[in-house]
Amino acid sequence: MPIGQPWVPGSTCDHLLISLPYLHGPDLEHCPLPGGHARILWTLPVTAAEIEFPRRHGHEALEELFDEAEINPIDPFRASVV
């Protein structure tokens, strides 16, 4: 989802990707609650190129690039993995 401007001034991350918290695995994704459960997703700031990549190669391929690059998901100045 485009956010219309960089996440912070000087950042190349100008989109948000709603995804599973893949860095933390299913223990964070599934949260049991009394009387039910919650599924936790996260909003990851990403670049326009990173948004386009899964449209051609799949979301899992993008996650693999994130893993290979060992991104810091809260670094507003991280380089694009694409």
C-alpha positions in Angstrom: 0.0 0.0 0.0 1.6 3.3 -1.0 1.8 5.9 1.9 2.4 8.9 -0.4 5.7 9.9 1.1 8.8 8.3 2.6 8.3 6.6 6.0 10.6 9.2 7.4 12.4 12.0 5.5 15.3 10.5 3.5 13.9 6.9 3.6 13.3 5.0 0.4 10.5 3.0 2.1 7.3 4.7 0.8 4.9 1.7 0.9 3.6 -0.6 3.6 3.4 -4.4 3.3 0.9 -6.2 5.5 2.3 -9.7 6.1 2.9 -12.5 8.6 5.5 -11.7 11.3 7.9 -14.1 9.5 10.9 -13.0 11.5 9.3 -14.2 14.7 7.4 -17.2 13.4 4.0 -18.7 14.3 4.4 -18.1 18.0 3.8 -14.4 17.4 1.3 -14.9 14.6 -1.2 -17.0 16.7 -2.2 -15.5 20.0 -4.5 -17.5 22.2 -7.1 -15.4 24.1 -9.8 -16.4 26.6 -12.7 -17.5 24.5 -10.8 -17.4 21.2 -7.6 -16.2 19.5 -6.1 -13.4 17.6 -4.0 -13.6 14.5 -1.2 -11.0 14.5 0.1 -9.5 11.3 2.6 -6.7 10.9 3.0 -3.7 8.8 6.5 -3.6 7.2 7.7 -0.4 5.6 9.0 -1.3 2.1 10.2 0.3 -1.2 8.2 0.5 -4.4 10.5 -2.1 -6.0 9.8 -4.5 -3.1 6.1 -4.1 -3.6 6.4 -4.9 -7.3 8.7 -7.9 -6.8 6.1 -10.4 -5.3 3.7 -9.6 -8.1 6.1 -11.4 -10.5 7.9 -13.8 -8.2 5.6 -14.4 -5.2 5.5 -13.2 -1.7 7.7 -16.0 -0.4 10.5 -15.0 -2.8 10.4 -11.5 -1.3 10.6 -12.9 2.2 13.6 -15.0 1.1 15.3 -11.8 -0.1 14.6 -10.2 3.3 16.1 -13.2 5.1 19.2 -13.3 2.9 19.7 -9.5 3.4 19.0 -9.9 7.1 17.0 -6.7 7.0 16.3 -4.7 10.1 12.5 -4.1 9.7 12.6 -0.9 11.8 15.5 0.7 10.0 14.0 3.6 7.9 17.2 3.9 5.9 17.7 0.3 5.0 18.6 -0.5 1.4 16.0 -2.1 -0.9 16.5 -5.9 -1.3 15.4 -5.6 -4.9 
